[in-house]
Amino acid sequence: MRNPFCIGADIYLRPLEPEDVPNLAHWTTQPAIRAALDLFYRPLDQVATELFLERTEGDMHDIALGIVTQETDSLIGFIGLNCIDQENSHLQLGFFLGEQKTDGERYLSAAVGLIQCYVFEVLGMNRLWLYVDAAEAQTINMLEQQGFVREAILRQDRCLNGRYSDTVVMGQVRGDGEE
């Protein structure tokens, strides 16, 4: 394990590093990842990815972490927190798997679980939220299993390849699901 930030059973989260830039730049050329990250307006090449890492390194409102398998110590994806609002005690979640694996949903679920613990137990925040494309039923289901609820539908919120799609706003408040 290299520089672990949060450790789970099969994966760990660590800060992104300069040697991750080629993977991140490559992954963000994939249409599904570009759509998930709202990167419709410009491609992320290696230089843009390096600037992203530099910006988030000292930013008090963003945390960018790599998802790494413990078995192979390989970077397989990204999970991040942004729009961190200490005053109102909430922040936004974003994630993607760059490498499609048979265990992908399990790895993403584990990464979200680690981030939830960090957000609610370490940072002491009250609310975690994110946007999900309504067509991503598997992701929505995984998030609901993690305690997120559908809070709103933004109708025809995105246009990709000339087609409009809805966005689901999902959120979790500290204590959701506790007895």
VEXFI-976164 format. One record per residue: z, x, y of N, C-alpha, C in turn. Coordinates in steps of 0.1 Angstrom, whole numbers, padded with zeros to 4 digits, always signed. Example, Ala and Ser with C-alpha at 12.3 -4.5 7.8 and 13.67 -1.06 7.14 Angstrom:
2
+0078+0132-0057+0078+0123-0045+0078+0132-0033 +0071+0128-0022+0071+0137-0011+0079+0129+0000 
//
This chain:
179
+0000+0008-0012+0000+0000+0000+0000+0009+0012 -0009+0005+0021-0010+0013+0034-0005+0004+0045 +0005+0008+0052+0010+0002+0064+0012-0013+0063 +0019-0018+0052+0021-0032+0050+0029-0039+0062 +0024-0051+0065+0031-0059+0076+0039-0070+0069 +0032-0077+0060+0039-0088+0052+0034-0085+0038 +0043-0086+0028+0040-0083+0014+0042-0096+0005 +0032-0099-0002+0033-0110-0012+0031-0105-0026 +0030-0114-0035+0029-0110-0050+0016-0103-0053 +0005-0108-0048-0008-0103-0051-0016-0096-0039 -0011-0099-0027-0018-0094-0015-0007-0089-0006 -0012-0082+0004-0004-0079+0016-0012-0079+0028 -0006-0081+0039-0012-0081+0052-0009-0068+0059 -0019-0062+0066-0017-0050+0073-0025-0050+0086 -0021-0043+0096-0029-0042+0108-0043-0037+0105 -0052-0042+0112-0066-0037+0110-0067-0023+0116 -0075-0015+0110-0076-0001+0113-0091+0003+0116 -0093+0014+0123-0107+0018+0127-0117+0018+0114 -0111+0023+0103-0120+0023+0091-0124+0009+0086 -0118-0001+0091-0121-0015+0087-0133-0020+0095 -0137-0014+0105-0148-0019+0114-0161-0021+0107 -0166-0012+0098-0179-0015+0092-0178-0028+0083 -0167-0030+0076-0165-0043+0068-0165-0055+0077 -0157-0054+0088-0156-0066+0097-0169-0069+0104 -0176-0058+0108-0190-0060+0114-0199-0067+0104 -0199-0062+0092-0208-0068+0082-0204-0082+0079 -0191-0085+0077-0187-0099+0073-0191-0109+0084 -0190-0105+0097-0193-0114+0108-0208-0117+0109 -0216-0111+0101-0230-0114+0101-0233-0126+0092 -0223-0129+0083-0225-0140+0074-0224-0154+0081 -0233-0163+0079-0233-0176+0087-0220-0183+0085 -0214-0184+0073-0202-0192+0071-0190-0186+0079 -0189-0173+0080-0179-0166+0087-0181-0168+0102 -0194-0166+0107-0197-0168+0121-0193-0182+0125 -0196-0192+0117-0193-0206+0120-0178-0208+0121 -0170-0202+0111-0156-0204+0111-0149-0197+0123 -0155-0187+0128-0149-0179+0140-0156-0183+0153 -0164-0194+0153-0171-0198+0165-0179-0186+0171 -0186-0178+0163-0194-0167+0168-0208-0171+0169 -0211-0183+0175-0225-0187+0176-0233-0180+0187 -0225-0176+0197-0232-0171+0209-0236-0156+0209 -0230-0148+0201-0234-0134+0200-0231-0128+0187 -0239-0118+0183-0235-0111+0171-0224-0101+0173 -0216-0099+0163-0206-0088+0164-0211-0076+0157 -0215-0066+0164-0220-0054+0158-0208-0045+0157 -0210-0032+0153-0199-0023+0151-0192-0020+0164 -0199-0019+0175-0193-0016+0188-0184-0028+0193 -0189-0040+0191-0182-0052+0195-0169-0053+0186 -0170-0050+0174-0159-0050+0165-0148-0040+0169 -0153-0028+0172-0143-0018+0177-0136-0022+0190 -0144-0029+0199-0137-0034+0211-0127-0045+0208 -0130-0053+0198-0121-0064+0194-0108-0057+0189 -0109-0047+0181-0097-0041+0175-0089-0034+0187 -0096-0028+0196-0089-0021+0207-0082-0032+0216 -0088-0043+0218-0082-0054+0226-0070-0060+0220 -0071-0062+0207-0059-0069+0200-0048-0059+0198 -0050-0046+0198-0040-0037+0195-0028-0038+0205 -0031-0039+0218-0021-0040+0228-0019-0054+0234 -0025-0064+0228-0024-0077+0233-0012-0085+0228 -0004-0090+0237+0008-0097+0233+0005-0111+0228 -0007-0116+0230-0011-0129+0226-0020-0130+0214 -0022-0119+0207-0031-0119+0195-0025-0109+0185 -0026-0113+0172-0022-0104+0161-0033-0105+0151 -0039-0094+0148-0051-0093+0139-0047-0085+0127 -0048-0091+0115-0043-0084+0103-0054-0085+0092 -0054-0075+0084-0063-0075+0072-0056-0081+0060 -0063-0088+0052-0058-0093+0039-0063-0083+0028 -0053-0077+0021-0056-0066+0012-0050-0070-0002 -0058-0067-0012-0053-0070-0026-0044-0058-0030 -0033-0061-0036-0024-0051-0041-0030-0043-0053 -0037-0050-0061-0043-0044-0073-0052-0032-0070 -0061-0035-0060-0071-0024-0057-0070-0018-0044 -0060-0023-0036-0058-0018-0022-0070-0020-0014 -0078-0031-0016-0091-0033-0009-0089-0044+0001 -0095-0041+0013-0095-0051+0023-0105-0062+0019 -0101-0075+0019-0109-0086+0014-0111-0096+0025 -0104-0095+0036-0105-0106+0046-0096-0103+0058 -0095-0113+0066-0089-0112+0079-0080-0125+0081 -0069-0123+0087-0061-0134+0092-0055-0130+0105 -0055-0139+0115-0050-0136+0128-0043-0148+0135 -0035-0144+0144-0028-0153+0153-0032-0151+0167 -0036-0161+0174-0039-0159+0188-0034-0171+0196 -0036-0170+0209-0031-0180+0218-0016-0181+0217 -0009-0170+0214+0005-0170+0212+0012-0175+0225 +0019-0186+0225+0025-0192+0237+0040-0192+0234 +0047-0182+0239+0062-0182+0237+0069-0193+0244 +0064-0196+0256+0071-0207+0264+0071-0220+0257 +0060-0224+0251+0058-0237+0244+0060-0235+0229 +0062-0223+0224+0065-0220+0210+0055-0225+0200 +0042-0221+0203+0031-0224+0194+0021-0213+0194 +0012-0213+0184+0002-0204+0183-0009-0208+0174 -0021-0202+0175-0033-0206+0167-0035-0197+0156 -0039-0202+0144-0042-0194+0132-0057-0194+0130 -0062-0183+0125-0076-0181+0121-0077-0172+0109 -0086-0174+0100-0087-0165+0088-0101-0167+0082 -0105-0157+0074-0116-0157+0065-0115-0147+0055 -0122-0150+0044-0124-0140+0033-0138-0134+0035 -0139-0121+0036-0152-0114+0037-0159-0113+0024 -0151-0111+0014-0156-0109+0000-0153-0122-0008 -0164-0129-0012-0162-0141-0020-0157-0136-0034 -0145-0140-0038-0139-0137-0051-0136-0149-0058 -0135-0148-0071-0131-0159-0079-0117-0164-0076 -0108-0154-0072-0095-0157-0068-0093-0160-0053 -0104-0162-0046-0104-0163-0031-0095-0173-0026 -0095-0185-0032-0086-0196-0026-0071-0192-0028 -0068-0185-0040-0054-0181-0042-0050-0170-0032 -0059-0161-0029-0056-0151-0019-0054-0156-0005 -0063-0166-0001-0062-0172+0012-0049-0180+0013 -0046-0187+0002-0033-0195+0002-0021-0186+0004 -0021-0174-0003-0010-0165-0003-0010-0159+0012 -0021-0156+0018-0021-0150+0031-0016-0160+0041 -0020-0173+0040-0015-0183+0049+0001-0185+0047 +0005-0184+0035+0020-0185+0032+0027-0174+0038 +0022-0162+0038+0029-0150+0044+0029-0152+0059 +0018-0157+0065+0018-0159+0079+0027-0170+0084 +0028-0180+0076+0037-0191+0079+0052-0186+0080 +0056-0178+0070+0069-0172+0070+0071-0164+0082 +0062-0156+0086+0063-0147+0098+0064-0156+0110 +0055-0166+0112+0055-0174+0124+0068-0182+0125 +0073-0188+0115+0085-0197+0116+0098-0189+0115 +0098-0180+0106+0111-0173+0103+0113-0160+0112 +0103-0153+0114+0104-0140+0122+0102-0143+0137 +0091-0149+0140+0088-0152+0155+0097-0164+0160 +0101-0172+0151+0109-0184+0155+0101-0194+0163 +0088-0195+0160+0079-0204+0167+0081-0218+0161 +0077-0228+0168+0078-0242+0164+0066-0248+0158 +0054-0243+0162+0041-0250+0158+0030-0240+0156 +0023-0242+0145+0012-0234+0141+0000-0243+0139 -0012-0240+0145-0023-0249+0144-0036-0241+0143 -0047-0249+0139-0060-0243+0138-0070-0253+0137 -0083-0249+0140-0095-0257+0139-0102-0254+0125 -0106-0265+0118-0114-0263+0106-0126-0272+0106 -0137-0267+0102-0149-0275+0101-0146-0286+0091 -0150-0298+0095-0147-0310+0086-0154-0309+0073 -0164-0301+0072-0172-0300+0059-0164-0290+0049 -0154-0283+0054-0147-0273+0046-0136-0280+0038 -0139-0289+0029-0129-0297+0022-0120-0289+0014 -0124-0278+0008-0116-0269+0000-0105-0262+0009 -0109-0258+0021-0100-0252+0030-0090-0262+0035 -0094-0274+0039-0085-0284+0043-0075-0288+0033 -0080-0289+0020-0071-0292+0009-0060-0281+0007 -0065-0268+0008-0055-0257+0007-0045-0257+0018 -0049-0260+0030-0040-0261+0041-0030-0272+0040 -0035-0284+0035-0026-0295+0033-0015-0292+0022 -0019-0284+0012-0010-0280+0002+0000-0270+0007 -0003-0263+0018+0006-0254+0025+0015-0261+0035 +0013-0274+0037+0022-0281+0046+0015-0285+0059 +0003-0282+0061-0004-0286+0074-0008-0300+0073 -0010-0307+0084-0014-0321+0085-0026-0321+0094 -0035-0331+0091-0046-0334+0100-0041-0341+0113 -0043-0335+0124-0038-0341+0136-0048-0348+0144 -0061-0343+0143-0071-0350+0151-0085-0346+0145 -0095-0354+0149-0109-0351+0145-0116-0350+0159 -0122-0338+0161-0131-0337+0173-0145-0340+0168 -0150-0351+0172-0163-0356+0167-0174-0348+0173 -0184-0344+0164-0196-0337+0168-0192-0325+0178 -0182-0318+0174-0176-0307+0182-0185-0294+0181 -0192-0292+0171-0199-0280+0169-0214-0283+0166 -0222-0274+0170-0237-0275+0167-0241-0262+0160 -0245-0263+0148-0249-0252+0140-0262-0255+0134 -0272-0247+0137-0286-0249+0132-0291-0263+0135 -0288-0267+0147-0293-0280+0152-0286-0292+0147 -0275-0290+0140-0268-0302+0134-0254-0302+0140 -0249-0313+0144-0236-0314+0149-0226-0317+0138 -0214-0311+0138-0204-0314+0128-0191-0316+0135 -0182-0323+0128-0168-0326+0133-0159-0314+0130 -0149-0313+0138-0138-0303+0137-0125-0310+0134 -0118-0305+0125-0104-0311+0122-0094-0302+0128 -0085-0307+0136-0074-0300+0142-0063-0302+0132 -0058-0291+0126-0047-0291+0117-0035-0284+0122 -0023-0289+0119-0011-0282+0125+0001-0284+0116 +0010-0275+0118+0023-0276+0111+0034-0273+0121 +0044-0281+0120+0056-0279+0128+0067-0274+0120 +0075-0265+0125+0087-0259+0118+0095-0271+0112 +0097-0270+0099+0105-0280+0092+0097-0291+0085 +0083-0291+0087+0075-0300+0081+0076-0299+0065 +0079-0310+0059+0080-0309+0044+0094-0306+0039 +0103-0302+0048+0116-0299+0043+0124-0312+0041 +0133-0312+0032+0141-0324+0029+0152-0325+0039 
//
